[in-house]
Amino acid sequence: MKLDDISEKVTVPPMPEVKPPKQDNVNHPSHYETGKFECIEVMQEAIGLEDVKGFCICNAFKYIYRCCHKHQSPLEDVKKAIWYLNKFVELEEQHES
Protein backbone atom coordinates (compact mmCIF):
# COMPACT_ATOMS: atom_id res chain seq x y z
CA MET A 1 0.00 0.00 0.00
CA LYS A 2 1.31 3.42 -0.93
CA LEU A 3 1.05 6.58 1.11
CA ASP A 4 -1.25 8.08 -1.50
CA ASP A 5 -3.67 5.18 -1.03
CA ILE A 6 -3.82 5.75 2.75
CA SER A 7 -4.38 9.50 2.53
CA GLU A 8 -7.33 8.94 0.23
CA LYS A 9 -9.02 6.70 2.83
CA VAL A 10 -8.48 8.93 5.86
CA THR A 11 -11.00 11.68 6.34
CA VAL A 12 -10.24 14.44 8.76
CA PRO A 13 -13.29 16.29 10.03
CA PRO A 14 -13.13 20.07 9.71
CA MET A 15 -11.96 21.94 12.78
CA PRO A 16 -14.69 23.86 14.58
CA GLU A 17 -14.48 27.61 14.25
CA VAL A 18 -12.81 29.14 17.30
CA LYS A 19 -14.06 32.60 18.08
CA PRO A 20 -11.96 34.93 20.21
CA PRO A 21 -13.53 35.88 23.53
CA LYS A 22 -15.87 38.83 23.21
CA GLN A 23 -14.47 42.08 24.53
CA ASP A 24 -16.50 43.39 27.49
CA ASN A 25 -16.10 47.16 27.30
CA VAL A 26 -18.51 47.76 30.18
CA ASN A 27 -17.67 45.31 32.97
CA HIS A 28 -14.04 44.40 32.31
CA PRO A 29 -12.38 46.57 29.68
CA SER A 30 -9.02 45.05 28.84
CA HIS A 31 -7.27 48.41 29.04
CA TYR A 32 -8.10 48.57 32.79
CA GLU A 33 -6.74 45.11 33.60
CA THR A 34 -3.11 44.43 34.33
CA GLY A 35 -2.22 41.06 35.69
CA LYS A 36 -4.69 39.87 38.30
CA PHE A 37 -5.93 43.28 39.49
CA GLU A 38 -8.26 45.77 37.89
CA CYS A 39 -7.45 49.47 38.02
CA ILE A 40 -10.32 50.31 40.37
CA GLU A 41 -9.09 47.76 42.92
CA VAL A 42 -5.60 49.27 42.87
CA MET A 43 -7.12 52.75 43.19
CA GLN A 44 -8.96 51.70 46.33
CA GLU A 45 -5.71 50.51 47.88
CA ALA A 46 -3.79 53.60 46.76
CA ILE A 47 -6.21 56.47 47.44
CA GLY A 48 -8.82 54.98 49.77
CA LEU A 49 -12.47 54.07 49.78
CA GLU A 50 -14.00 57.56 49.97
CA ASP A 51 -12.00 58.89 47.04
CA VAL A 52 -12.88 55.86 44.91
CA LYS A 53 -16.57 56.32 45.73
CA GLY A 54 -16.29 59.96 44.60
CA PHE A 55 -14.50 58.79 41.46
CA CYS A 56 -17.40 56.41 40.73
CA ILE A 57 -19.98 59.21 41.02
CA CYS A 58 -17.89 61.52 38.81
CA ASN A 59 -17.38 58.84 36.18
CA ALA A 60 -21.10 58.01 36.13
CA PHE A 61 -21.81 61.72 35.58
CA LYS A 62 -19.21 61.89 32.79
CA TYR A 63 -20.69 58.91 30.92
CA ILE A 64 -24.27 60.24 31.19
CA TYR A 65 -23.18 63.74 30.19
CA ARG A 66 -21.53 62.61 26.96
CA CYS A 67 -23.63 59.54 26.12
CA CYS A 68 -25.57 61.16 23.28
CA HIS A 69 -22.54 62.86 21.74
CA LYS A 70 -19.75 60.29 21.58
CA HIS A 71 -21.26 57.31 19.73
CA GLN A 72 -24.14 56.66 17.40
CA SER A 73 -25.96 54.93 20.26
CA PRO A 74 -25.74 56.04 23.91
CA LEU A 75 -26.22 52.48 25.18
CA GLU A 76 -22.59 51.59 25.98
CA ASP A 77 -21.95 54.84 27.86
CA VAL A 78 -25.22 54.47 29.80
CA LYS A 79 -24.19 50.92 30.76
CA LYS A 80 -20.81 52.24 31.91
CA ALA A 81 -22.53 54.89 34.04
CA ILE A 82 -24.72 52.19 35.59
CA TRP A 83 -21.59 50.10 36.26
CA TYR A 84 -19.99 52.99 38.17
CA LEU A 85 -23.19 53.64 40.14
CA ASN A 86 -23.41 49.94 41.02
CA LYS A 87 -19.75 50.00 42.08
CA PHE A 88 -20.50 53.00 44.31
CA VAL A 89 -23.39 51.10 45.93
CA GLU A 90 -21.17 48.00 46.38
CA LEU A 91 -18.43 50.06 48.05
CA GLU A 92 -20.93 51.91 50.24
CA GLU A 93 -22.54 48.65 51.38
CA GLN A 94 -19.11 47.15 52.14
CA HIS A 95 -18.30 50.20 54.25
CA GLU A 96 -21.60 49.93 56.17
CA SER A 97 -21.12 46.26 57.08
Beta strands, then each sheet from edge to edge (+ up, - down):
strand 1: 33-34
strand 2: 37-38
sheet 1: 1+ 2-
end
